[in-house]
Amino acid sequence: MDVLTINVSRFFRDSLSFEYIAERILPVIVHEKKKFVDPCLRIWSSGCSMGEEPYTIAILINEIFEKEDFNLNLNIFATDIDSKALKKAKEAVYSFESIKDVKYRLLTKYFKPKGESFRLIPTIKEAVSFAFYNMLEKKSYAPPESIYGDFDMVFCRNVLIYFNTEYQDLIFDKLYHALAKHGYLVLGEAEKPSIKFQTHFKKVNECCHVYQKM
Ligand SMILES: C[S@@+](CC[C@H](N)C(=O)[O-])C[C@H]1O[C@@H](n2cnc3c(N)ncnc32)[C@H](O)[C@@H]1O
């Protein structure tokens, strides 16, 4: 349990992937959504640790909405099996170590100093819903709190590295079903789809670990 719940994370971890997502993926998804009445953007951060990853996504999306002067319903779900990490995530107060990769402009815009720590502003804090969910449970493809899957993007970064092929297959099956048609899957730097699922996902860029559901 201690190995599986290693919570190492930070804001904008693997900054190249986040830059790519901000420049190339999110604007495309938002543009597509504009075609619908009352559109909703659905994102799941699985293995979210203390919230650094889902809050980074919320910051990126807020930046895009401001730039495009456009808004849509935003659902960001974030799940983990570590209840203590989830409690910390909901508090949204971070040490310098967690925010050291955040650009100065974003740091001053989205965080307020609190002693030696940094408190995330309420707008971003309120954009993310946290829940306990085990990626190895076999009863559902997505957290019940998310009502249904159909996610435009699922982040599952630095979680798969801890599991053997059998468990990775179980997780990839879940991720595949939780994604909407042509939805995007974001993995960690050392991760790729297991052999059984390599034909289910297409890599969209050579530099980043972003895949699209086939
Ligand atoms: C190394 S952290 C990664 C955090 C974040 N995704 C990132 O890349 O920065 C791995 C997280 O996966 C969680 N985890 C491990 N096994 C899990 C499982 N079966 N279901 C859900 N979360 C799990 C751990 O509790 C931990 O918070």
The ligand as a Gaussian input file, in Angstrom:
#p B3LYP/6-31G(d) Opt

LIG

0 1
 C        3.039000       9.066000      -8.269000
 S        1.409000       9.626000      -7.953000
 C        0.998000      10.406000      -9.489000
 C        0.232000      11.692000      -9.305000
 C       -0.091000      12.441000     -10.589000
 N       -0.922000      11.649000     -11.458000
 C        1.192000      12.849000     -11.298000
 O        1.554000      12.224000     -12.305000
 O        1.849000      13.789000     -10.880000
 C        0.492000       8.089000      -8.074000
 C       -0.879000       8.173000      -7.422000
 O       -1.645000       7.023000      -7.825000
 C       -2.425000       6.613000      -6.736000
 N       -2.826000       5.192000      -6.930000
 C       -2.057000       4.085000      -6.820000
 N       -2.790000       2.992000      -7.043000
 C       -4.054000       3.412000      -7.329000
 C       -5.272000       2.747000      -7.646000
 N       -5.344000       1.411000      -7.701000
 N       -6.387000       3.505000      -7.872000
 C       -6.325000       4.855000      -7.789000
 N       -5.204000       5.540000      -7.490000
 C       -4.081000       4.837000      -7.269000
 C       -1.518000       6.836000      -5.525000
 O       -2.247000       6.921000      -4.318000
 C       -0.823000       8.146000      -5.909000
 O       -1.495000       9.273000      -5.378000

